[in-house]
Amino acid sequence: MGLALLALIWLITLVSTYFFVAKTWWLPVGASAATGFIDHQFTVTFIIMGVVFLAAQLGLGYIVWRYRQTPKSPPVAYSHGNTTMEITWTVLTTILFIGLNLMGSRVWASQRFDPPEAGAVPVEVTGMQFAWYFRYPGADGKYGSTKASLMDPSSGGEAAVGLNTSDPTAKDDVVTGTMYLPVDREVDVSLRSVDVIHSFFVPNLRFKQDAVPGLNIHMNFKPTAIGEYEIACAELCGLGHYKMHGMVHVVSQADFDKWLAAREAEKQ
């Protein structure tokens, strides 16, 4: 019985390890400036934790076999712990946890605290049950004011975000349900939610951040490949959570300018 358990534990361990080594389950193709660093962080984390996982599971299988019950087994001896071992693995775990966090802190902080590059594209992202809306400030480069009393999610567009159309700076604001971005240009995201916590997640762009009611969260990232990328809400936000998704269209600068000009012309 001990040998059978050893074989089963080792088989499950080695088969599951193969899927990770072969990258059967992995991140989608990256399309942002932060891709290299974030993917490297994931790789290092998986390697370190994979070694720990393998050692623990292979050791478990060996112990199950080595200390199996036999007719000649000695009486069972109970251990009440080993302080030295507990301190050792607690210290090692702490070093590993803090070390991995410090490795990822630079890119994490740069997206949240570094000022956006000159000429960054400003986009306000608003999450609400159960849709994403995107607002561009238009030619004047300024967002118009919004009012909660004007919000009407059922109407979509400007009414959904409560745009105050009597505000002169709101006249050229563009509100859309699809996000358009120019390639190789930094994006200055202003992220907010009007009801519950949502999470704006674009796997290909390696971008994920909670949208919290009452907060206006600024982040920045730079798309580096033209294409269409899915947006998901990564925070359970209600019964319609499953359908809260959208698309990011990363296009050339010329196509972005044409798209934005066309949206502004529709407002005339």
QUIRA-V967103 format. One record per residue. N is the residue number from 0. SS is DSSP state (a for helix, b for strand, c for the rest). OMEGA is omega in whole degrees, 0 to 359 (NA if undefined). D_CENTER is the distance of its C-alpha to the mean C-alpha in whole Angstrom. Layout:
BEGIN
n: [N	N]
ss: [SS	SS]
omega: [OMEGA	OMEGA]
d_center: [D_CENTER	D_CENTER]
END
This chain:
BEGIN
n: [0	1	2	3	4	5	6	7	8	9	10	11	12	13	14	15	16	17	18	19	20	21	22	23	24	25	26	27	28	29	30	31	32	33	34	35	36	37	38	39	40	41	42	43	44	45	46	47	48	49	50	51	52	53	54	55	56	57	58	59	60	61	62	63	64	65	66	67	68	69	70	71	72	73	74	75	76	77	78	79	80	81	82	83	84	85	86	87	88	89	90	91	92	93	94	95	96	97	98	99	100	101	102	103	104	105	106	107	108	109	110	111	112	113	114	115	116	117	118	119	120	121	122	123	124	125	126	127	128	129	130	131	132	133	134	135	136	137	138	139	140	141	142	143	144	145	146	147	148	149	150	151	152	153	154	155	156	157	158	159	160	161	162	163	164	165	166	167	168	169	170	171	172	173	174	175	176	177	178	179	180	181	182	183	184	185	186	187	188	189	190	191	192	193	194	195	196	197	198	199	200	201	202	203	204	205	206	207	208	209	210	211	212	213	214	215	216	217	218	219	220	221	222	223	224	225	226	227	228	229	230	231	232	233	234	235	236	237	238	239	240	241	242	243	244	245	246	247	248	249	250	251	252	253	254	255	256	257	258	259	260	261	262	263	264	265	266	267]
ss: [c	a	a	a	a	a	a	a	a	a	a	a	a	a	a	a	a	a	a	a	a	c	c	c	c	c	c	c	c	c	c	b	c	c	a	a	a	a	a	a	a	a	a	a	a	a	a	a	a	a	a	a	a	a	a	a	a	a	a	a	a	a	a	a	a	a	c	c	c	c	c	c	c	c	c	c	c	c	c	c	c	c	a	a	a	a	a	a	a	a	a	a	a	a	a	a	a	a	a	a	a	a	a	a	a	a	a	a	a	a	a	a	c	c	c	c	c	c	c	c	b	b	b	b	b	b	b	b	c	c	b	b	b	b	b	b	c	c	c	c	c	c	c	c	c	b	c	a	a	a	c	c	c	c	c	c	a	a	a	a	a	c	b	c	c	c	c	a	a	a	c	c	c	b	b	b	c	c	b	b	b	b	c	c	c	b	b	b	b	b	b	b	b	c	c	c	c	b	b	b	b	b	a	a	a	c	b	b	b	b	b	c	b	c	c	c	b	b	b	b	b	b	b	c	c	c	b	b	b	b	b	b	b	c	c	c	c	c	c	c	a	a	a	c	b	b	b	b	b	b	b	c	a	a	a	a	a	a	a	a	a	a	a	a	a	a	c	c]
omega: [179	179	179	178	177	181	181	181	181	179	179	181	184	179	180	177	180	183	178	179	179	181	174	175	183	180	175	180	183	182	178	183	182	185	184	183	182	179	177	179	178	181	179	180	180	180	181	182	177	177	179	180	180	181	181	184	176	176	178	179	180	181	178	180	185	185	177	180	176	178	182	181	178	178	181	177	183	178	179	176	179	185	181	179	181	178	182	183	175	178	180	178	179	179	180	182	181	180	179	178	179	178	183	186	184	181	178	182	182	180	186	187	178	177	179	178	176	181	178	180	178	177	175	180	181	177	176	180	2	183	174	175	184	182	176	187	177	187	183	178	182	175	172	181	176	179	179	182	181	184	177	184	181	181	182	176	184	182	182	181	178	181	180	186	177	178	182	181	180	186	183	176	179	179	183	178	179	183	175	180	174	181	176	176	184	180	177	185	172	192	179	177	182	183	181	178	172	176	182	189	175	187	182	180	179	183	178	180	176	170	189	178	178	180	173	189	180	175	177	176	182	174	186	181	178	180	178	186	185	173	176	169	185	178	180	189	178	184	181	182	185	184	180	179	180	182	170	176	176	186	176	179	180	180	177	179	178	181	182	179	179	179	179	180	179	182	183	NA]
d_center: [44	43	43	41	38	38	37	35	33	33	32	29	28	29	28	24	24	25	22	20	22	23	19	19	16	14	11	12	14	12	14	13	15	12	12	15	14	11	12	15	14	13	16	18	16	17	21	21	20	22	25	25	24	27	30	29	30	32	34	34	36	38	39	39	42	44	44	45	48	51	55	55	52	53	53	49	48	45	43	42	40	40	39	38	36	34	34	33	30	29	29	27	24	24	25	22	19	20	21	17	16	18	17	14	15	16	13	11	14	15	12	13	17	19	20	20	22	25	25	21	21	20	18	18	15	16	15	18	19	18	17	16	18	18	21	23	25	28	31	31	28	28	26	29	29	28	29	28	31	31	28	28	25	28	29	26	26	27	28	25	24	27	28	32	34	37	35	36	32	31	33	31	28	26	24	22	20	19	17	19	18	21	20	20	20	18	16	17	14	16	14	16	17	20	20	18	14	12	8	7	5	7	6	10	9	6	5	3	6	9	12	15	18	21	18	18	15	15	13	13	12	15	15	17	18	20	19	17	13	12	10	9	9	8	10	14	16	19	21	20	16	16	18	15	14	15	15	15	18	18	22	25	26	29	27	25	28	30	27	27	31	31	29	31	34	34	34	37]
END
